[in-house]
Amino acid sequence: MATAREFLAHVAQTLAQIDAEGLTKHEREITSPQGGRIELGTRPAINLCANNYLGLANHPRLREAAIEAMDTRGYGMASVRFICGTQDLHHELERRIAAFLGHEASILFASCFDANGALFEPLLGPEDAIISDALNHASIIDGIRLSKAKRYRYANSDMDDLETQLQEARNDGARFILIATDGVFSMDGYLARLPEIRNLADRYGAMVMVDDCHATGFMGPKGAGTPAHFGVHIDLVTGTLGKALGGALGGYIAGPQAVIDLLRQRARPYLFSNALPPAIVGAALAVLDLVEDADDLRATLFRNTAYWRQGLEDAGFKLLPGEHPIVPVMLGDAVLAQEMARALDALGVYVAGFFYPVVPKGTARIRTQMNAALTTADLDTALDAFRTAGRQLGVIR
């Protein structure tokens, strides 16, 4: 029988193997508020890897709203929602999110990871089917694993394969079928083919669920996300308050009233997790006011994206195609990705290398992300740094 000492030795060996393969993830301390420019101790840096798409993470109106909510509603709820953890602010935010996304109702969670973990198990049973895109976020994959529904998978954005899986699910006698997809695949910046997915779902009597974390706030009219961008209705949408919508924490599910009502009764992450604190809820209400009137920020974001993408292409970097503010710089090797990140850090540009298991082996990259707080001067400085580091490491000539 193995002992605790032997277990710890096994853990240490696993960590050593991760490090030997160049896959260790290192955390760097930021000593300033989140923004387009940050500080690492006493060193300034341009930040190109935050999910802070609209640059709102340190907006004064959000700070003021958070303080006001804390002053009037307190610091924490010390309860789950159904015991004594629901304030008027929680219901107000749920109504606002639903209206913003064009749905009947919504329900709040501690994170979108929790929202995706909560979604499938209460709604679908062994006689049902879930068909999932192969590149879906880990939270969708884990949420599906918690469900007893039959599982099917289709190759990323492959509509022929999706139809094959729909046919198979129907042939297997599935009662209800739910197609699950990211709205934006976060490692690549690719948009899901929602119009085609919707058409196939309608043909086979299926529903569609979209995780829109990397779109809500800046994609589509008024920032209502990828369904609004494509002009299609999606049955269930999950999302986060932790990216473009202020960058703090919190997730949600939006959909039909009856579905949301059932989730309030049966969704385990909702029933057994503390309610969001008043400061987060108050700031989220304020950010929705900002986002609905943020066409100027959205225009700046996409102008920065086009400028940045063109600059990297002109320098000779290999990019994945796309229109989204996620612009991956493909390097292939995990060690090279980390060396590139370190070289850029020394030049005052904050980025992170992405490698297995976050992305498949052999597809390591620097995932750059644009935000509306970056100036053209910031981008020019960062492009100079990328060219210098790229030449030093032999990535470009």
C-alpha positions as CSV (number, residue, x, y, z in Angstrom):
1,M,0.0,0.0,0.0
2,A,1.4,3.4,-1.0
3,T,2.0,5.9,1.8
4,A,1.4,9.7,1.9
5,R,5.2,10.2,1.5
6,E,5.1,8.1,-1.7
7,F,2.1,10.1,-2.9
8,L,4.0,13.4,-2.4
9,A,7.0,12.0,-4.2
10,H,4.7,11.1,-7.1
11,V,3.3,14.6,-7.2
12,A,6.8,16.0,-7.2
13,Q,7.8,13.8,-10.1
14,T,4.8,14.9,-12.0
15,L,5.7,18.6,-11.5
16,A,9.3,17.9,-12.5
17,Q,8.1,16.3,-15.7
18,I,5.8,19.2,-16.5
19,D,8.8,21.6,-16.0
20,A,11.2,19.4,-18.1
21,E,8.7,19.6,-21.0
22,G,8.6,23.4,-20.7
23,L,5.0,23.4,-19.6
24,T,5.2,25.0,-16.2
25,K,2.9,28.1,-15.9
26,H,4.4,31.0,-14.0
27,E,2.4,33.7,-12.3
28,R,3.7,37.3,-12.4
29,E,2.6,39.9,-9.9
30,I,0.8,43.0,-11.1
31,T,1.1,45.9,-8.7
32,S,-1.4,48.3,-10.4
33,P,-5.0,48.2,-11.5
34,Q,-5.8,46.2,-14.6
35,G,-5.5,48.3,-17.8
36,G,-3.9,48.8,-21.1
37,R,-0.8,49.8,-19.2
38,I,0.1,48.0,-15.9
39,E,3.0,47.9,-13.5
40,L,5.0,44.9,-12.5
41,G,6.6,46.1,-9.3
42,T,8.3,49.3,-10.4
43,R,8.3,48.3,-14.1
44,P,5.7,49.6,-16.5
45,A,4.3,47.3,-19.2
46,I,1.8,47.3,-22.0
47,N,-0.7,44.6,-21.3
48,L,-1.7,42.5,-24.4
49,C,-3.3,39.5,-22.7
50,A,-6.2,40.6,-20.6
51,N,-9.8,39.9,-21.3
52,N,-10.5,43.6,-20.6
53,Y,-11.8,44.1,-24.2
54,L,-13.5,47.5,-23.6
55,G,-10.9,48.7,-21.1
56,L,-13.5,49.0,-18.3
57,A,-11.9,46.9,-15.5
58,N,-10.8,50.1,-13.7
59,H,-13.5,52.5,-14.9
60,P,-14.3,55.1,-12.2
61,R,-18.1,54.6,-12.6
62,L,-17.7,50.9,-11.8
63,R,-15.5,51.7,-8.7
64,E,-18.1,54.3,-7.6
65,A,-21.0,51.8,-8.1
66,A,-19.2,49.1,-6.2
67,I,-18.5,51.4,-3.3
68,E,-22.1,52.7,-3.3
69,A,-23.5,49.1,-3.3
70,M,-21.1,48.1,-0.5
71,D,-22.0,51.2,1.6
72,T,-25.8,50.5,1.2
73,R,-25.9,46.7,1.0
74,G,-22.8,45.6,2.8
75,Y,-19.7,43.6,2.0
76,G,-20.8,39.9,1.7
77,M,-24.0,37.9,1.7
78,A,-22.8,35.0,3.9
79,S,-25.5,32.8,2.3
80,V,-26.6,31.0,-0.8
81,R,-29.4,32.6,-2.7
82,F,-32.4,30.6,-1.5
83,I,-31.6,31.0,2.2
84,C,-30.9,34.7,2.8
85,G,-28.5,35.6,0.0
86,T,-30.8,37.4,-2.4
87,Q,-31.0,41.2,-2.4
88,D,-33.0,43.4,-4.6
89,L,-29.8,44.1,-6.6
90,H,-29.5,40.4,-7.6
91,H,-32.9,40.3,-9.1
92,E,-32.4,43.7,-10.8
93,L,-29.2,42.5,-12.4
94,E,-30.8,39.2,-13.6
95,R,-33.6,41.2,-15.2
96,R,-31.1,43.5,-16.8
97,I,-29.0,40.7,-18.2
98,A,-32.0,39.0,-19.7
99,A,-33.2,42.2,-21.3
100,F,-29.7,43.0,-22.6
101,L,-29.4,39.6,-24.3
102,G,-33.0,39.4,-25.5
103,H,-34.2,36.5,-23.3
104,E,-37.0,36.0,-20.8
105,A,-34.9,35.5,-17.7
106,S,-31.4,34.9,-16.4
107,I,-29.8,33.5,-13.3
108,L,-26.5,34.5,-11.6
109,F,-23.6,32.3,-10.7
110,A,-20.2,32.8,-9.0
111,S,-18.5,32.3,-12.4
112,C,-19.3,31.2,-16.0
113,F,-17.4,28.0,-15.1
114,D,-20.1,27.4,-12.5
115,A,-22.8,28.4,-14.9
116,N,-21.7,25.8,-17.5
117,G,-21.2,23.3,-14.7
118,A,-24.8,23.9,-13.6
119,L,-26.6,23.9,-17.0
120,F,-26.7,20.4,-18.3
121,E,-27.4,18.0,-15.4
122,P,-30.7,19.5,-14.3
123,L,-32.2,19.8,-17.8
124,L,-31.2,16.6,-19.6
125,G,-31.3,12.9,-18.6
126,P,-30.2,9.6,-20.0
127,E,-32.8,9.7,-22.7
128,D,-31.4,13.0,-24.1
129,A,-28.3,14.0,-26.1
130,I,-25.8,16.7,-26.0
131,I,-23.7,17.4,-29.1
132,S,-20.6,19.4,-28.3
133,D,-18.0,21.2,-30.5
134,A,-14.6,19.6,-30.1
135,L,-12.9,22.9,-29.1
136,N,-15.5,23.9,-26.5
137,H,-14.2,25.5,-23.3
138,A,-13.2,23.1,-20.4
139,S,-16.2,24.3,-18.4
140,I,-18.7,23.1,-21.0
141,I,-16.8,19.7,-21.2
142,D,-16.9,19.3,-17.5
143,G,-20.6,20.4,-17.3
144,I,-21.5,17.8,-19.9
145,R,-19.7,15.1,-17.9
146,L,-21.9,15.8,-15.0
147,S,-25.0,15.1,-17.0
148,K,-26.4,11.6,-17.7
149,A,-27.3,12.6,-21.3
150,K,-25.7,10.8,-24.2
151,R,-22.6,12.6,-25.5
152,Y,-21.7,13.3,-29.1
153,R,-18.9,15.5,-30.4
154,Y,-18.4,17.2,-33.8
155,A,-15.1,18.5,-35.2
156,N,-14.6,22.3,-34.6
157,S,-17.2,24.2,-36.7
158,D,-17.6,21.3,-39.1
159,M,-21.2,21.5,-40.1
160,D,-21.2,18.2,-42.0
161,D,-19.9,16.4,-38.9
162,L,-22.5,18.3,-36.8
163,E,-25.3,17.0,-39.1
164,T,-23.9,13.5,-38.9
165,Q,-24.0,13.7,-35.1
166,L,-27.5,15.1,-35.2
167,Q,-28.6,12.2,-37.4
168,E,-26.9,9.7,-35.1
169,A,-28.6,11.2,-32.0
170,R,-32.0,11.0,-33.7
171,N,-31.3,7.4,-34.8
172,D,-30.3,6.5,-31.2
173,G,-33.8,7.7,-30.1
174,A,-32.8,10.9,-28.2
175,R,-35.8,12.6,-26.7
176,F,-34.3,16.1,-26.5
177,I,-31.1,17.2,-28.3
178,L,-28.9,20.2,-27.2
179,I,-26.1,21.5,-29.4
180,A,-23.4,23.2,-27.2
181,T,-20.8,25.6,-28.6
182,D,-18.6,28.5,-27.7
183,G,-19.7,31.7,-29.4
184,V,-16.0,32.5,-29.8
185,F,-13.3,29.8,-29.4
186,S,-11.0,31.6,-27.0
187,M,-7.6,30.1,-28.0
188,D,-8.1,30.9,-31.7
189,G,-10.5,33.8,-31.9
190,Y,-12.8,32.0,-34.3
191,L,-16.5,32.7,-34.3
192,A,-18.9,29.8,-34.1
193,R,-21.0,29.4,-37.3
194,L,-24.2,30.2,-35.5
195,P,-26.5,30.7,-38.5
196,E,-25.7,27.3,-39.9
197,I,-25.8,25.7,-36.4
198,R,-29.3,27.3,-35.9
199,N,-30.5,26.0,-39.3
200,L,-29.3,22.5,-38.5
201,A,-30.8,22.6,-35.1
202,D,-34.2,23.6,-36.5
203,R,-34.1,20.9,-39.1
204,Y,-33.5,18.2,-36.5
205,G,-35.6,19.6,-33.7
206,A,-32.7,20.5,-31.5
207,M,-31.9,23.3,-29.1
208,V,-28.7,25.4,-29.1
209,M,-26.6,26.6,-26.2
210,V,-23.8,29.2,-26.6
211,D,-21.1,30.2,-24.2
212,D,-20.5,33.8,-25.1
213,C,-17.9,34.8,-22.6
214,H,-15.5,36.2,-25.3
215,A,-18.2,38.2,-27.1
216,T,-20.6,39.8,-24.7
217,G,-20.2,43.5,-24.4
218,F,-18.4,44.1,-27.7
219,M,-19.7,41.7,-30.5
220,G,-22.9,42.6,-32.2
221,P,-25.3,45.5,-31.9
222,K,-25.0,47.1,-28.4
223,G,-22.5,44.4,-27.6
224,A,-25.2,41.7,-27.1
225,G,-22.8,39.0,-28.3
226,T,-22.4,36.5,-31.2
227,P,-26.2,35.8,-31.5
228,A,-26.8,39.5,-32.1
229,H,-23.7,39.7,-34.4
230,F,-25.2,37.0,-36.6
231,G,-28.9,38.0,-36.0
232,V,-30.0,34.6,-34.8
233,H,-31.9,33.4,-31.7
234,I,-30.1,31.0,-29.4
235,D,-32.1,29.0,-26.8
236,L,-29.6,29.2,-23.9
237,V,-26.7,31.6,-23.5
238,T,-24.1,31.5,-20.8
239,G,-21.6,34.3,-20.1
240,T,-19.4,36.1,-17.6
241,L,-19.1,39.4,-15.8
242,G,-15.3,38.7,-15.7
243,K,-14.2,39.8,-19.1
244,A,-15.6,42.8,-21.1
245,L,-18.3,43.4,-18.5
246,G,-16.0,44.9,-15.9
247,G,-13.5,42.1,-15.5
248,A,-14.4,41.1,-11.9
249,L,-16.3,37.8,-11.5
250,G,-19.7,36.3,-11.8
251,G,-21.5,34.3,-14.5
252,Y,-25.0,33.8,-15.7
253,I,-27.4,31.7,-17.8
254,A,-30.0,33.4,-19.9
255,G,-33.0,31.7,-21.5
256,P,-36.7,30.8,-21.2
257,Q,-38.3,31.6,-17.9
258,A,-39.2,28.0,-17.2
259,V,-35.6,26.8,-17.7
260,I,-34.3,29.5,-15.4
261,D,-36.9,28.6,-12.8
262,L,-35.9,24.9,-12.9
263,L,-32.2,25.8,-12.6
264,R,-33.0,27.8,-9.4
265,Q,-34.5,24.6,-8.0
266,R,-31.9,22.1,-9.2
267,A,-28.6,23.7,-10.3
268,R,-26.1,22.6,-7.7
269,P,-23.5,25.4,-8.2
270,Y,-26.4,27.8,-7.6
271,L,-27.9,26.1,-4.6
272,F,-24.6,25.5,-2.8
273,S,-22.5,28.6,-3.6
274,N,-22.5,32.0,-1.9
275,A,-24.4,34.7,-3.6
276,L,-22.4,37.3,-5.5
277,P,-21.3,40.2,-3.1
278,P,-23.2,43.5,-3.4
279,A,-20.2,45.4,-4.7
280,I,-19.9,43.0,-7.7
281,V,-23.6,43.2,-8.5
282,G,-23.7,47.0,-8.2
283,A,-20.8,47.4,-10.5
284,A,-22.3,45.0,-13.0
285,L,-25.5,47.1,-13.2
286,A,-23.3,50.1,-13.9
287,V,-21.3,48.3,-16.5
288,L,-24.4,47.4,-18.5
289,D,-25.3,51.1,-18.6
290,L,-21.9,51.8,-20.0
291,V,-21.8,48.9,-22.5
292,E,-25.2,49.6,-24.0
293,D,-23.9,53.1,-24.9
294,A,-20.4,52.1,-25.8
295,D,-20.4,52.2,-29.6
296,D,-17.3,54.4,-29.5
297,L,-15.4,51.9,-27.4
298,R,-16.4,49.0,-29.7
299,A,-15.2,51.0,-32.7
300,T,-11.9,51.7,-31.0
301,L,-11.5,48.1,-30.1
302,F,-12.0,46.8,-33.7
303,R,-9.9,49.6,-35.1
304,N,-7.0,48.5,-32.7
305,T,-7.6,44.9,-33.7
306,A,-7.2,45.7,-37.5
307,Y,-4.1,47.8,-36.8
308,W,-2.5,45.3,-34.6
309,R,-3.2,42.3,-36.9
310,Q,-1.8,44.2,-39.9
311,G,1.3,45.2,-38.1
312,L,2.1,41.6,-37.0
313,E,1.5,40.3,-40.5
314,D,3.7,43.0,-42.0
315,A,6.4,41.9,-39.6
316,G,6.2,38.3,-40.8
317,F,4.5,36.6,-37.8
318,K,2.2,33.6,-38.5
319,L,-1.3,34.5,-37.3
320,L,-4.6,32.7,-37.3
321,P,-7.1,34.4,-39.5
322,G,-10.1,36.2,-37.9
323,E,-12.0,39.4,-37.0
324,H,-12.1,39.0,-33.3
325,P,-9.8,41.0,-30.9
326,I,-8.1,37.7,-30.0
327,V,-5.1,37.6,-32.3
328,P,-3.0,34.4,-31.8
329,V,0.7,34.6,-32.8
330,M,1.5,31.0,-33.6
331,L,4.9,29.6,-32.5
332,G,4.3,25.8,-32.3
333,D,6.8,25.0,-29.5
334,A,5.9,25.5,-25.8
335,V,9.5,26.4,-24.8
336,L,9.7,28.9,-27.6
337,A,6.4,30.5,-26.6
338,Q,7.7,30.9,-23.0
339,E,11.0,32.4,-24.3
340,M,9.1,34.8,-26.5
341,A,6.9,35.9,-23.5
342,R,10.0,36.4,-21.4
343,A,11.8,38.4,-24.1
344,L,8.7,40.6,-24.6
345,D,8.5,41.1,-20.8
346,A,12.0,42.4,-20.8
347,L,11.0,44.9,-23.5
348,G,8.0,46.1,-21.5
349,V,5.2,44.1,-23.1
350,Y,3.1,41.8,-21.0
351,V,2.0,38.6,-22.8
352,A,1.6,34.9,-21.9
353,G,2.6,31.8,-23.7
354,F,-0.2,29.3,-24.3
355,F,0.7,25.6,-24.6
356,Y,-0.5,22.1,-23.8
357,P,-2.9,21.3,-22.1
358,V,-4.5,24.7,-22.8
359,V,-4.0,24.2,-26.5
360,P,-3.1,20.9,-28.4
361,K,0.6,19.9,-28.4
362,G,2.5,21.5,-31.3
363,T,0.2,24.6,-31.4
364,A,1.8,26.8,-28.7
365,R,1.3,30.5,-29.2
366,I,1.2,33.9,-27.8
367,R,-2.4,34.9,-27.6
368,T,-2.6,38.6,-27.9
369,Q,-5.8,40.5,-27.1
370,M,-6.8,44.0,-28.0
371,N,-8.7,46.4,-25.9
372,A,-10.2,49.8,-26.3
373,A,-7.8,51.4,-23.8
374,L,-4.8,50.9,-25.9
375,T,-3.5,53.8,-28.0
376,T,-1.9,53.7,-31.4
377,A,1.3,54.7,-29.7
378,D,1.0,51.7,-27.3
379,L,0.5,49.4,-30.3
380,D,3.5,50.8,-32.2
381,T,5.6,50.3,-29.1
382,A,4.4,46.7,-28.7
383,L,4.9,46.0,-32.4
384,D,8.5,47.2,-32.1
385,A,9.0,44.9,-29.2
386,F,7.5,41.9,-31.1
387,R,9.8,42.6,-34.0
388,T,12.9,42.8,-31.7
389,A,12.0,39.6,-29.8
390,G,10.9,37.8,-32.9
391,R,14.3,38.4,-34.5
392,Q,16.2,37.6,-31.4
393,L,14.5,34.1,-31.2
394,G,14.6,33.5,-35.0
395,V,10.8,33.6,-35.3
396,I,11.0,36.2,-38.0
397,R,13.8,37.6,-40.1
